Structures are given as structure tokens and as C-alpha cells.
Amino acid sequence: MNEERRSSVPRPSRRTMLGLLGAAPVAGSALLQACGGTEPEPAGDEVAETASASSVDLQSWRELRPGGAYGRLVAKLAAADRFSGTVLLAYRGRPVLELAYGMADKARSIPNQMDTLFDVASIGKTFTAVAIMQLAQQNEIAFDDTIGKFLDGFPAEVAGTVTVHQLLTHTSGIGEYAQFREYWEASKTWSSVEEVFEGTVNFIRGMPRQPEFTPGTRWRYSNAGYQVLGAIVAAVSKEKNYYDYVRKHVFLPARMRRTDFYTKPQILAADDVAHPYATDPVTGERVDSTLTEMFPFVGTPAGGAHSTVRELLNFVRALHEDGTLLEPAFAELATSGKMVVPAAFGPDLPRQNMFWAYGFEATTFNHRRIRGHSGGSTLGASNMLSFYPDLNWVSVSLSNYPDRNAEMVNLERDLITRRR
């Protein structure tokens, strides 16, 4: 995507259920395209040596590579029109499996490819969290600072009580703006990045019943909390807005050259951005959400940036492996568990325990650590970013369908964490 097509600022997350009444179905069948691994299958001693080095047993290593059980599952789901998108598995920063299936734009018969940009939805919260952590690392923000230190206009019960720590861990008690019809009606009229960003923050300021519970006493996932964090980044940093800060201090150093907050007009004009496809609740047909009034103008700090599987791999490496984004102590602080997550959240994802860190999910499975974030939207997104700090594996899957393919996550986690 050309530089001139980049937006100057953001758009809101769509994790909540959205109505699709009145949306016109788009005709056209899905074209399936599979891309094999980036290297030939090693044989004999080379396979055994690599499997040994990766702490994955020999059979699991084979099942994670091209032609293995994981790739066959993805192909099966794509053939059943239950998956459309891209998948990447990497060991020590090197891709060992890359797959692309389905259509980025059915109407124009443009297939998904490995460099296709997808709406990463709530995975974008990790970008906002890293921005906050960078400012904390510079002593510009303290985790016990309250909202009122940086932003005005919030009720006293929120401004003087809710802390940065609570916003990061979804324990602030700030309600969810997406539950209000008034928000969606207002958002339909926003046609600039500034209107989306400021309009969303202003709506949160005026939401009733804040906080919904005593801050710090409960966990409740909150898009509103991350929008407020984005406003804090804008208020504290020397950049002119949140979007410019993230571009300069997160995307650029992490070599995420095409990752950005693209506007609706830019997405409609592009041929390298996947259109999200919702499922019509009546007919079951795939509906191009970009053609509906529910499709937002641009993303926000709570979600809605666009990226590729390869650039998200770069993000993990810059965060976890080489200290480009955060000093090691702050990277560990960002990704270590802080608040237990109720079992009702993501019940279909395998885990022994799940905690929320600062913008990241912190899970244990088979006595191994998993860090990352999921992202989804009924408008047409189902994503998962996972990295295994003990095992040097990274997994990224981005889809422009809303179908939550827990089977893929389950098999991946089982194979990667299986002990020899």
C-alpha cells in the first residue's frame, strides 16, 4: 500500500455483537489458495536435529510443517468456507509454515496472500499497551497515576480513582461504549480520524453508571479502557496524536512498514487489504461489511489497525527477542499475568490458567507459558497472536471471517507444547 494512502489518525473495536439487518449479500464463490512453507522439508538427521533444538518432539515438528496435521486442518476449514485468511508459524523468528486461503475481495476476485493486510481487531490493544509501557519506561507515566492527572471531563469517581494499571488490566470498572445504541448512531456520522477519536473519548466521558464496580475489584474486558489509554498517550507524548505516536515508536522500530490505521475510503480503494465478511444471520451468506453502514471510518486504540502475519511476527521479535520496543524488564512486566481471567472468557481456548497482563493475555498450557492476544468482530475478523517464550515459537492467524476456529488454536497449542 502506498504511503499516501495511509490515514492520519484511528477507528473503534467491534468485539460486541453487531446487527447486520439490511445488509446486501455479495455474490461470488471463494477461491482457495494455499501457499506452502518458505523452506523445503528437511530430511533425516536434519529433522531430528531441528526438532531437538526446538524442544518439540519429532512427530509434532512434522505435524507443524507443510503437509502436517495443522496445515491439513486449516485446509479443511478453508474448503468448508469456515476459514479465510493467512497463517504463519515461526521458530526462532524463522517461518516454518505459511498458508493463505480465501478471498480478500470476493467482488473483484482478489485472493488472500501472505502480504495481505487484515483488520487485527483487538490485537491492536497490544500496540496501545506498548505505547503506555514506553512512556512508563521514560518516567512520563506511573502505573498508579489516575485518569484525572492526564484527562479532564471524567466524573470525579473515575478521574480521581481509576488508574493506568486498572485500565491496562481491564479492572477499571469503566463501562463499554459499544453497548449503547447512541454510540453507534453517532459513529455513523463521523467521517474523519479526529471525529472518531475525539467522539469516542467524549462519549466515554458521558457514559452513565461510571464506574460500574469498585475499580480494581473485578475483571471485565473493556474497549473503553483502551480508548482512554490512547487518549493518555496523546496527552503525554510529544507527538501530535495517538496515531502518529504508534506509527513512529511502535510500527517503525518493529519493521511493521505497512501496518497502519487505514480509513474506510482507503480500504475500499486498496487491492491489498482484506475486506471483512460478516455472516448474514438469516441467510448464512457472507456479507462484505465494508458496504454496510456499521463499518467504521477508522480504528481506535482499542482495535482496528491493519497488519500482516509477517509484520506481527516482527512485532513479537521486537518486543520479546531483541528489546527494540521495550527494555527487557518492561517487556516482562507488560507480558506477565496481573489479574485472573474468568473461565467464561474464551471457554473454547485450551489453558490451565489465564491471566491478564498489560495489554496481553498470559496463559499456561501443558506447563508452558503462552503470551499474546486474540481479536474478533462479528463484522468479519477472527485473529490470534501467540508466542511461546519457553519454546521460541510464534503463531499468527488472521481471518476476514468472524468464525472463531478454536480447533486451530487447540491443535497448535497441543503440538507446540507437547513434551517429548
HELIX and SHEET records of a PDB file:
HELIX    1   1 GLU A    3  ARG A    5  5                                   3    
HELIX    2   2 ASP A   45  ALA A   53  1                                   9    
HELIX    3   3 LEU A   58  LEU A   64  1                                   7    
HELIX    4   4 ALA A   69  ALA A   79  1                                  11    
HELIX    5   5 ALA A  121  GLY A  124  5                                   4    
HELIX    6   6 LYS A  125  GLN A  137  1                                  13    
HELIX    7   7 ILE A  147  LYS A  149  5                                   3    
HELIX    8   8 ALA A  156  ALA A  159  1                                   4    
HELIX    9   9 VAL A  164  LEU A  168  1                                   5    
HELIX   10  10 TYR A  177  GLN A  179  5                                   3    
HELIX   11  11 ARG A  181  SER A  187  1                                   7    
HELIX   12  12 VAL A  193  ARG A  205  1                                  13    
HELIX   13  13 ASN A  223  VAL A  236  1                                  14    
HELIX   14  14 TYR A  242  VAL A  246  1                                   5    
HELIX   15  15 ARG A  247  PHE A  251  3                                   5    
HELIX   16  16 LYS A  264  ALA A  269  1                                   6    
HELIX   17  17 SER A  289  LEU A  291  5                                   3    
HELIX   18  18 VAL A  309  VAL A  316  1                                   8    
HELIX   19  19 ARG A  317  GLU A  321  3                                   5    
HELIX   20  20 PRO A  328  THR A  335  1                                   8    
HELIX   21  21 ALA A  406  THR A  417  1                                  12    
SHEET    1   A 8 ARG A  94  TYR A 101  0                                        
SHEET    2   A 8 GLY A  85  TYR A  91 -1                                        
SHEET    3   A 8 TRP A 393  SER A 399 -1                                        
SHEET    4   A 8 ALA A 381  TYR A 388 -1                                        
SHEET    5   A 8 ARG A 368  SER A 377 -1                                        
SHEET    6   A 8 GLU A 361  PHE A 365 -1                                        
SHEET    7   A 8 ASN A 353  TRP A 356 -1                                        
SHEET    8   A 8 MET A 339  VAL A 340 -1                                        
SHEET    1   B 2 MET A 103  ASP A 105  0                                        
SHEET    2   B 2 ILE A 110  PRO A 111 -1                                        
SHEET    1   C 2 PHE A 118  ASP A 119  0                                        
SHEET    2   C 2 HIS A 306  SER A 307 -1                                        
SHEET    1   D 2 TYR A 277  THR A 279  0                                        
SHEET    2   D 2 ARG A 286  ASP A 288 -1                                        
END                                                                             
